[in-house]
């Protein structure tokens, strides 16, 4: 069972992130975890909580860090980064289905 993030844990991550406003002040996930006193998994859960349930515009950078968006351009770049992962995962899922279908067809052919 997945342990849920507590309000206190999310508050700790939020407090650290509010010292990292703007892309120029990105904090690595490792440093964020250390400063918040949480595991990597808990930090990721807290970031999700902050964005989805608390409306904090937390961006992740390709380098593996986080910051709070301070401009529209930072927001757009963060959204683009998230959407590129979505697109990559969708392509990977399609290819996985196609690979399995080919393998299944080959096995069916060999079984005959």
Secondary structure, 3 states (H helix, E strand, C coil): CCCCCCHHHHHHHHHHHCCCECHHHCEEHHHHHHHHCCCHHHHHHHHHHHHHCCCCCEEECCCCEEEECCCHHHHHHHHHHHHHHHHHHHHHHHHHHHHHHHHHHHHHHHHC
